[in-house]
């Protein structure tokens, strides 16, 4: 497993900025197809691999797995990065610049590519933490008025349209997003209300369960 610090040393800013150059190229001229996608999209996907892994199968918990993610959700998030309306802690560093000049057709092609791939296979677990997380996912936390995650994200956390797939995602990534929602570093009124009263233990439990799906 590569830790976050080692991954940051691997992912250089020049490589990230190269994505911006590729996006700019999409704004004019012809763009021949390579393997079913335009050369600009193919080049963009190649740069995406530096963080999100081949075919969106990230190995670093800093970067979410995109393989099998809902297409509408990917489109929505890329546009939010482009517009700088998604401002969680890693957004300015890793995503604002690369997304700045992505066209709508390029965003759609990127989302179509990643959503069409099978998700990373996960390994079921039976620890007490995972069992507690399953209860939170399926039943919520009534004492804190936290609804069941399954009510929106699906019985198997597969997501639906703009509601993201959570199954098989990195536990640390999911936990960081819940913390960002709670602190309003990532703005979302619904998720803010759900996460603001969750304890660190409860966040760890439900994200541990989701990582096993």
N, C-alpha and C positions, 0 to 999 in steps of 0.2 A: 504494500500500500504506500502511495506517495503522499507525504504530509503536505499541508497547505503551503508551508514556507518553501518547500522544495518545488512545488508546482508553480508558485509565483516566479521563482527564478527561471523555470523552464519557459513560461509564457512571457515573452519579451514584449514590451510596448511597441517596438517596430513591427512585430508580427501582427499585433492588433491594429495598428495604423494602416497596415497593408490592406486590411479589409475596407477601410474608408476609400482607398484609391480604387479598389475594385468596384465599389458602389458608385463612385463618380463616373467610372467608365460606362456604367449602365445608362447614364443620362443621355448619351448620344451615340450615333453611328450604328453600324450593323453588329449583331451579336450572334454568331453562328452557334448551332447546337452541338453539344458534346455529350454523348451517352444519354440523350433524352432531355437534357437541360441546357440552357444557354451557357456560353463560355463564362459569362459574368457570374451566373449562379453557381456553376461548377467551381470557379475560383473562390467565391465567397464561402461555399461549403467547406472547401479545403482549409480556409483560415479558421472557420468555426471549429474544425477538428482539434485545433491547438488547445482549446479549453474543454469543449464538450465531447471529445473523443470521436473515434471513427463511427459514423452512422448515428451519432448522438448518444453513444454508450460511455458516458463520462466515468472516469475512475477516481476523480477528485471530488470530495464533498463540497468544495468551493463552488463547483459548477454543476447545475442540474442535468440530469439525464433527459434528453429530448426524444429518444427513440420511443415511438408509440404514444407520444403526447398528443393531446387533442389539437387538431389543426387550428380551429378557431382561437384557442387559447394562445398558441404560438403567434398567430397574426396579431392578436390584441396586444401581447406583451412587446413584440418588436416595434409596433407603432407607438406604444407608450415610451419605450426607450428612445425612439427617434424624436418624439415630442418632448422628451425629458420630463414626462409626467410620472414615470416610475422612478423613484428616487431612493430605493433601499440602499444599504451601505456599499455594495459592490457595483451598483449601476453606473455611477459616474466613471469609475475606474475602468471597467471592462466593456460596458455596453453603449453608453451615450455616443462616444465617438464613432465606433463602427456602424451603429444604426442610423447615424445622422442623415446620410444621403441614400439610404435604401429606398428604392421606389416601391410602390404598392405591388406591382407584378413580381418583383424580386422577393419581397416579403412573402407573398402568396406561394411562390415556388419553393422557398426555403421551408415554409410550414408544411407544404404538401410532401416534401421529401422526408422530413423527420417523422411526420405522423404516419407515413406509410410503412415505416420499419417496425419490426417486432420489438417490444420492450425487453429490457435486460431481464433474464431469468433470475428470480430471487430464491432464497432458501428459507423455508418455513422455520419458525422457532417456537420453543415451548417454555421460555423463561417466565417467571412471575411478572416481570416488567411487560413483556409482550402480551401476556394474558390480560393484564390491567389495561393496556392500550387498546386491545380489541373491544373491551367493554365500553371505553370512551368512544371509540369509533362507531360502534353499533347502537349504543344507548345514550351517549352524551354524558354530561355531568349535571343531573337535575338540581343538585344543591347550589350550583353556580349558574343555573339557567343556560348551560352550554348545550346546544342541540347536538344530536348525533351527526357525525361527519358524513355518514352514509346517506343522510337525507339529501345532500346536494352532490356529493362526489361519487355516489353510486355504491351498490352493495359490495363491489370488489375494488372500490376506489379507482375505478377506471376513468372517471370524469365524464363530461358531456358538453360538447361545444365549447363555450368560453369558460366552463368550469374545468379546472385542470385535473389530469390524471395524477394521483398521489402514489399509487401502488408501485413499489420497487424503487422509489426515489431514495437518494441518500438521506439517512436519518439526520445527520448534522445540517444538511441543507434545509430540510423541512423545519427543523427546530429553529434555525436562524430566521426563517420566514415568519413563523408564528411570533417570535420575539419582535420582529420588525413591525408586524401588524399591531401588536400590543402597544408598542411605543410610538406608533404612527410614523415611523421611518418609512414604512411602505403603506401608502394610503389606501384604505379599503374599509368603508364604514361597517360592512357586515362582518368582515373578519376581525376588525378591531373589537367589536362587541363580543365575539366568540372567544378571542384569545386574551383579552385584558385581565380576566380574573383566573386564568389558568396558572397553576404553580409550575415551577421548573420541573418538578417530578412528573406532573401530568403531561407536560409537553414531551418529556423524554419518553414516557410510556406510549403515548399515541404514535409518535414518530418511529419508535422502535417497531411497533406493530406494522405500520405502513411499509416500512422497509422490507418486511418479509413477504408481502403480498405479490 
